[in-house]
Amino acid sequence: MARDGQERRTERSRPGGSAAALSAAYDTALLDLDGVVYFAGGAAIPYAVEALGAARDGGMRLAYVTNNALRTPDAVAAHLTELGVPAAPGDVVTSAQAVARLIAEDVPEGSRVLVVGGEGLRVALRERGLVPVESADDEPVAVVQGYGGPDMAWGRFAEAAYAVGRGVPWYASNTDLTIPGARGIGPGNGAAVEVVRIATGGRVEPRVAGKPQPPMHRETVLRTGAERPLVVGDRLDTDIEGAFNGGVDSLLVLTGVTDVATLLAAVPEHRPTYVAADLRGLLAGQPEVEEDGDGGFRCGGWRASVSGDALVLDGAADADVLDGVRALCGAAWTWAGSGSCGLDAGKALARLGL
C-alpha cells in the first residue's frame, strides 16, 4: 500500500513484498504504455493483453498514463482496444491533459495559448476552455510545448522562442529527451524544449507537467479517483521517480528500457517497490527480501551479498531468476545507501543468465 513519503525514502533499501496479488492489494493500476503494454512499433508485449484482462476481471481499475502529448485519449483508447485491451477515452491520462490543467489554473478561461505540438495538446487545451493559437503575434498569454511528431516544422520552435523571448510564460507537457519508435530512438519533447531554451539564451525554464513531476500524478488521481494506486512502468526516471514523488508504490516491469544492471545502480528515487518480468506480475504476490544477519539478502532460493567491490550471488540453478534479481537489489541498494551502486555485478548477473 502507499506509505508516507519520508518512510519510503528510508525504507527503500530492498524491494517490498506482498502476500496478496498486486491486483488485489491495489485498487488502480496506473500503467505506462510504451515498453509496458506495447512495443514502440505498437504491437502488444507478450502476456500484456491477457494479464490486463485478468486484472480487470478481478476488480482492478486500469488507467493508461502517458507522457506522449501527441495522441488524443480517443486515439490511444482505440489503439488499446484494437490490441485486445478494451479501453475508453476516460481510461487514458496524458501529459497534454496535465499541462492544460496547469495552464488553466494560471490564466483566465478563453485565454489564447501558443501551441507547439500535436492534436492531443490542442484537444486538451480546448477541454479547459483555452484557445490554441499558432503564432507569437496572436497575443498568447502562455506558450506550451508537447511532442508534435517527427515532422514538426522548425518554424514552430521559432514561434515559441519569439513568445518566450517576449516574456510569455512557458509550459511543457514533459521533458523526455528521447522517444522510442518503430525504427529506433528519436528526439522527444525534451529535445524540442532544449531548442527553445538555447534560442532564448537559457534564461527561462518551462513549468513541466509530465512524469516524473507532481502535476501528472495529481491529474491521474483526479481523473481516476484512485485510493490505492500502483504505478506500473518500465522507466526509472519517469515512471518510478513519478511514483516516488507522488508517495505511492510502483512496479517495474523488465519489458522496456530498464535492464537489471541499471536497476541495481538505481538511486533512491528510482528504486521501485516491486519488480516483475512483465505484466503477469500484477496477478501475483511478491516474495519478501530478508536480511540474514551476515550482511546477505535472501529471496526465494537466492542469497546476495557484497564482497570487495563486487556483488555475489549464490543459489540453486533452478531457483526463480526474479528472486535473484530482488536479492541483488537488497544487497546493492543497502550498500549504496542514498547514492548509486557502483559495484561490479557482472558475475552475479551471469549466474542468472542476464
C-alpha positions in Angstrom: 0.0 0.0 0.0 1.0 3.6 -0.3 3.1 4.8 2.6 4.3 8.1 3.9 6.9 9.7 1.6 9.5 10.0 4.3 9.1 6.4 5.2 9.7 5.5 1.6 13.0 7.4 1.5 14.4 5.5 4.4 12.9 2.1 3.7 13.6 1.6 0.0 16.8 -0.4 0.6 15.2 -3.5 -0.8 12.1 -4.4 -2.9 8.9 -4.9 -1.0 6.8 -8.0 -0.5 3.1 -8.6 -0.8 1.3 -11.7 0.3 -1.7 -10.8 -1.8 -1.7 -10.5 -5.6 -0.9 -6.9 -6.5 -4.2 -6.7 -8.4 -6.0 -7.3 -5.1 -3.7 -5.2 -2.9 -4.2 -2.0 -5.0 -7.4 -0.6 -6.5 -6.0 1.0 -9.6 -3.0 0.3 -11.8 -1.6 3.5 -13.4 0.1 1.9 -16.5 2.7 3.4 -18.7 2.2 2.3 -22.4 5.5 2.1 -24.4 7.5 -0.7 -23.1 4.8 -1.9 -20.7 1.6 -2.6 -22.7 3.0 -2.4 -26.2 6.3 -2.1 -28.1 7.5 1.1 -29.8 6.0 -0.2 -33.0 2.6 -0.5 -31.5 2.3 -4.4 -31.2 1.3 -5.8 -27.8 4.0 -7.0 -25.5 3.7 -10.8 -24.8 1.3 -11.6 -21.9 0.1 -8.0 -21.6 -3.3 -8.4 -23.0 -4.1 -11.5 -21.0 -2.7 -10.1 -17.8 -4.6 -6.8 -18.0 -7.8 -8.7 -18.8 -7.4 -10.9 -15.8 -6.6 -7.9 -13.5 -9.6 -6.0 -14.8 -11.9 -9.0 -14.4 -10.7 -9.3 -10.8 -11.8 -5.8 -10.0 -8.7 -3.7 -10.5 -9.2 -0.5 -12.4 -6.8 0.1 -15.3 -5.7 3.6 -16.2 -3.2 4.3 -19.0 -0.8 7.1 -18.3 1.5 8.5 -21.0 3.9 11.4 -21.3 3.3 11.5 -25.1 1.1 14.5 -25.7 0.7 13.9 -29.4 -2.2 11.5 -29.5 -5.7 12.2 -28.0 -7.2 9.9 -25.4 -9.6 8.7 -28.1 -6.8 7.6 -30.3 -4.9 5.9 -27.5 -8.1 4.1 -26.4 -8.8 2.9 -29.9 -5.3 1.5 -30.2 -5.6 -0.4 -27.0 -9.0 -1.8 -27.9 -7.6 -2.9 -31.2 -4.9 -4.8 -29.4 -7.5 -6.6 -27.3 -7.4 -4.4 -24.2 -10.8 -2.7 -24.1 -10.4 0.9 -23.1 -12.4 4.1 -23.1 -11.0 7.6 -23.6 -11.7 8.2 -19.9 -9.2 5.5 -19.1 -6.4 7.4 -20.7 -4.4 10.2 -19.0 -1.9 12.2 -21.0 0.7 14.8 -20.2 -1.3 17.1 -22.5 -4.2 17.0 -20.1 -1.9 17.6 -17.1 -0.3 20.7 -18.6 -3.6 22.0 -19.8 -4.9 21.9 -16.3 -1.7 23.6 -15.1 -2.2 26.5 -17.6 -5.9 26.8 -16.9 -5.1 27.3 -13.2 -2.9 30.3 -14.1 -4.8 32.1 -16.8 -8.5 33.2 -17.3 -10.9 31.0 -19.3 -10.8 31.9 -23.0 -7.1 32.8 -23.0 -5.0 32.3 -26.1 -2.2 29.7 -25.8 0.5 29.3 -28.4 0.7 25.6 -29.1 3.9 23.9 -30.3 2.8 20.3 -30.5 0.2 18.0 -31.9 -3.6 17.5 -31.8 -3.6 15.9 -28.3 -2.4 19.2 -26.9 -4.9 21.2 -28.8 -7.8 19.0 -27.6 -6.7 19.1 -24.0 -6.5 22.9 -24.1 -10.0 23.3 -25.5 -11.3 21.0 -22.8 -10.1 23.5 -20.3 -11.7 26.4 -22.1 -8.5 27.7 -23.6 -7.9 28.8 -27.2 -5.0 27.3 -29.1 -3.2 29.7 -31.5 -0.3 29.3 -33.9 1.7 32.5 -33.8 3.6 34.6 -31.3 1.8 37.5 -32.9 -1.6 36.2 -31.9 -1.2 37.7 -28.4 -0.9 34.5 -26.4 -0.8 34.6 -22.6 1.1 31.3 -22.5 3.3 29.1 -24.6 3.0 25.3 -24.4 5.3 22.6 -25.9 4.4 19.0 -26.4 5.7 16.2 -28.7 4.5 17.0 -32.2 5.8 14.0 -34.1 8.9 13.6 -36.3 7.6 16.1 -38.9 7.3 19.1 -36.6 8.4 22.1 -38.7 11.4 24.1 -37.5 9.3 27.3 -37.6 7.2 26.1 -34.7 10.2 26.3 -32.4 10.9 29.8 -33.7 7.3 30.9 -32.8 7.8 29.5 -29.3 11.2 31.3 -29.0 9.7 34.6 -30.1 7.0 34.4 -27.5 9.2 33.2 -24.6 11.7 35.9 -25.5 8.9 38.5 -25.1 8.2 37.2 -21.6 5.2 35.0 -22.2 5.0 32.2 -19.6 6.3 28.9 -20.9 5.0 25.4 -20.2 6.0 21.9 -21.3 4.0 18.7 -21.3 7.1 16.7 -20.5 10.9 16.9 -20.9 11.7 13.3 -22.1 14.8 13.8 -24.2 14.0 10.7 -26.3 11.0 8.8 -27.6 11.0 5.2 -28.9 9.7 4.5 -32.4 9.5 1.6 -34.7 12.8 2.5 -36.3 14.7 3.3 -33.1 15.1 6.1 -30.6 14.3 9.6 -31.8 14.3 13.0 -30.1 11.5 13.6 -27.7 9.8 16.7 -26.4 12.7 17.4 -24.1 15.0 17.9 -27.0 12.5 20.3 -28.6 12.3 22.2 -25.2 16.1 22.5 -25.3 16.0 24.1 -28.8 13.8 26.9 -27.4 15.9 27.2 -24.2 19.0 27.7 -26.3 17.3 30.1 -28.6 16.2 32.3 -25.7 19.6 32.3 -24.0 18.8 29.8 -21.3 17.3 32.4 -19.0 13.9 30.9 -18.6 12.7 27.4 -17.5 9.3 26.0 -18.5 6.9 24.7 -16.0 6.7 21.0 -16.6 3.6 18.8 -16.1 4.5 15.3 -17.2 6.2 12.4 -15.3 8.0 12.5 -13.0 6.6 15.9 -12.0 3.8 16.0 -9.4 1.2 17.6 -11.8 1.0 14.4 -13.8 0.4 12.3 -10.7 -2.3 14.8 -9.5 -4.0 14.7 -12.9 -4.1 10.9 -12.8 -5.5 10.6 -9.3 -8.1 13.3 -10.1 -9.3 11.6 -13.2 -9.3 8.0 -11.8 -10.3 8.6 -8.2 -7.7 6.1 -7.2 -7.3 5.5 -3.5 -4.6 2.8 -3.5 -2.8 3.3 -6.8 0.1 1.3 -8.1 2.3 2.9 -10.8 3.4 0.4 -13.4 6.2 1.3 -15.7 9.5 0.4 -17.4 11.5 3.7 -16.9 13.2 4.6 -13.7 13.5 8.3 -14.4 9.8 8.9 -15.3 7.5 6.1 -14.1 9.3 5.1 -10.9 10.5 8.6 -9.9 7.0 9.9 -10.6 5.6 7.3 -8.1 8.3 8.3 -5.6 7.4 12.0 -6.0 3.7 11.1 -5.6 4.3 9.0 -2.5 2.8 5.8 -4.0 4.1 2.3 -4.7 5.4 1.2 -8.0 6.0 -2.0 -10.1 8.9 -2.1 -12.6 8.4 -4.4 -15.5 11.5 -5.5 -17.4 9.9 -5.4 -20.8 11.1 -1.9 -21.7 14.2 0.3 -21.4 15.4 -0.7 -17.9 17.7 -3.7 -17.6 18.8 -5.3 -14.4 22.2 -3.7 -14.2 20.5 -0.3 -14.4 18.1 -1.3 -11.7 20.8 -2.4 -9.3 22.5 1.0 -9.8 19.3 3.0 -9.1 19.4 5.9 -6.7 16.6 6.0 -4.0 14.0 7.9 -6.1 14.5 5.4 -8.9 14.0 2.2 -6.8 10.6 0.5 -7.4 8.6 -1.1 -4.7 8.2 -4.3 -6.8 9.9 -5.9 -9.8 8.4 -8.3 -12.3 9.4 -9.7 -15.7 6.2 -8.5 -17.3 2.6 -7.5 -16.6 1.8 -11.0 -15.2 3.4 -9.6 -12.1 0.1 -7.8 -11.4 -1.6 -11.2 -10.9 0.8 -12.5 -8.3 2.2 -11.5 -4.9 5.8 -10.5 -4.3 8.2 -12.5 -2.1 9.9 -10.8 0.8 13.6 -9.9 0.6 15.1 -10.7 4.0 18.4 -9.7 5.5 20.1 -12.8 7.0 22.2 -11.1 9.7 25.5 -11.9 8.0 25.3 -9.0 5.5 23.4 -11.0 3.0 19.9 -10.7 1.5 17.8 -13.7 0.7 14.8 -14.1 -1.6 13.5 -17.5 -2.7 16.4 -19.8 -3.4 19.0 -17.0 -3.7 21.4 -15.2 -1.4 23.1 -11.9 -2.5 25.9 -10.2 -0.7 28.8 -7.8 -1.2 32.4 -9.0 -1.4 35.1 -6.4 -2.0 33.9 -4.3 -5.0 31.5 -6.9 -6.4 28.0 -8.3 -5.8 28.0 -12.0 -5.1 25.0 -14.3 -5.8 24.6 -17.9 -4.5 21.7 -20.2 -5.1 20.3 -23.2 -6.8 20.4 -23.3 -10.5 16.6 -23.9 -10.8 15.7 -21.0 -8.4 13.5 -18.2 -9.8 15.6 -15.6 -11.7 13.4 -12.7 -10.5 14.0 -13.8 -6.9 17.8 -13.5 -7.6 17.2 -10.0 -9.0 15.3 -9.0 -5.9 18.0 -10.3 -3.6 20.7 -8.5 -5.6 18.6 -5.3 -5.3 18.6 -5.7 -1.5 22.4 -6.0 -1.4 23.1 -3.3 -3.9 20.7 -0.7 -2.6 21.7 -1.2 1.0 25.4 -0.9 0.1 24.7 2.2 -1.9 22.6 4.0 0.7 21.5 7.3 -0.7 23.7 7.0 -3.7 24.1 4.8 -6.8 25.6 1.3 -6.5 29.0 1.2 -8.3 29.7 -2.5 -7.5 30.6 -5.0 -10.2 27.5 -7.1 -10.9 28.8 -9.0 -13.9 29.4 -12.4 -12.4 26.2 -12.2 -10.3 24.1 -11.4 -13.4 25.8 -14.1 -15.3 24.6 -16.6 -12.6 21.1 -15.5 -13.6 21.7 -15.7 -17.3 21.4 -12.0 -17.7 
